[in-house]
């Protein structure tokens, strides 16, 4: 949602608000990345580099999809982008929940 707001504000030439929205989006994605990477690594037993690469790709797909809807509607890929975004968001939500529920903190 923040990437959509940021992209829409950029399109409307509201650069200050767009920067704020995109900065908030970056903060949310930065926190989410660690959970995504951990979830992928835990479920698939992938190496750390592969898990982080997939986590970054998931978040970039969400941003790309939102910006495509805002700035490239005429490209005719709206249906495909919507399907990709739904799938990626569902997987992202699952992996974040997985990380929250399964991640063990060290005993203190």
C-alpha positions, 0 to 999 in steps of 0.5 A: 500500500505504501508503494502505491501511495508513494508512486501515486504521489510521485505521479501527482508531483507531490515529491515530499509526501512521496518521499515520506511514503516511500521511506516508510515503505523501505522501513517496513520492507527492511524489517520484513526481509529478515523474517522472510529470509529466515522463513525461507531458510527454515522451510527449504534449508536453503543457504543463507545467500539464497534465502536472502536473495529470494526475500529481496526478490519477493519485496521487489516484486511487490514494489514493482507491481505497485509502481507498474499499476501506478505508472504503466497501466497502458502496458497491458500487464495489469492482470498478470501483475495483480496475480503475481502480487497476490501470490507474492503477498500471500507467500510473504505473509505466510513466511512472516507468520512462520518466522514469528511463530517458529523463531526461537530466541536464545535462553536467558 
